[in-house]
């Protein structure tokens, strides 16, 4: 299954404690069908001291969210939208906003 969300896209969370909040996609995990979004779904992680990090403690870290729970915000119309595909003349596929019909890079 091809994922339509890519790194550096701006997305909005639809479900969960962060619903309605938006952020930039930091990474996409295609095997697990999850995305990590900057500033959303923060969890506390306990870190032990080691050679690289002399002091242990508790840090806040972004946890993955399933890709079906986020929606792309179109850079042209600035609204959440579904994504379609369009094939242009040179046989390349591009993503298309279903709301305003504009091609998304």
N, C-alpha and C positions, 0 to 999 in steps of 0.2 A: 504494500500500500504506500503510495507516495504521500509524503507529508507536505501540506501547503503552507505551513508556518516555517519561516527561516530565521536564522540568526540576525539580530539587529532590527527585527520588525517590532512595531508597537502593537501590543495586544491588550485586551481587557478580559479580566476574569469574570466568568458567568456564574459560578457556583462556589460555595464554601465561605469561609470566614473573610475572604478577600474579594467577595463579589462586588463588581462595580469599580474596582480599582484597576488602573492600567500601569504598564511598565514595559521596558525594553527586554526582548528575549536575549538572554546571555548565552544559552546553548540549547541545542535540540538533541534529544536522545531517541533516535529513530527506532531502535530495537524495542525499547520499552514504551514507545509512543508517548513520551513525556517531554515537557519543556521546563527550563529553569528561567524564571522571570526576575529581573532586578527589583528588589524591595518587596516582593510578594511571597507569601507562604513561608515566613520566617520561622525557623525552629532553633532551639538552643542545643548546642553541641558541646559536650564535655571533652576537653583536650588535656591529655597527660603531658607533662614536661618531657622533652626529648632533646637531642643534640641541636636540631635546628631552632626549636622554640624552647628557650630556657625556662619560661614560666608557663605553667598550665593554667586552666581556667575554663570559663564558660563563654562561648562565642555565639553570636547570632549568624545564621547561615540560611541561604535560600534552599528550599526543598523543591523537588520536581512536582509539577502539576500535570495531570493527564491532558493531552492535546485537545480532547473533545470538550474540555471545560474552559477553553479560551477562544476568543474571536479576534480576528485581525481588525485593526483600525486603519481604514483607508487613508493614505497620506494626502490624497486629493480632496476628498469630501469630509475628512475627520469624523467619520461615523463608523460604528462597528458594522462589518459586512461579511457575507459569505464570499468565498473565493471560487472563481471558475478558471478555466484555462482557455487560451486562444492560441491558434497556430498562425503565425504571420507568414509572409511570402517566402522566407528563406528556410522553411521547415523547422523553425525554432518555436518551442512552447514558452508562453509567458503566462503569468498569473493576471487575472482580470477581476476587478471589483464588480460584484453583481448589482450593487446599488447605483453607481454612477457610470458603469461600463468603461472605466478607464483602465489602461494597462498598468500593472504594478511591476516595478523592476525586480 
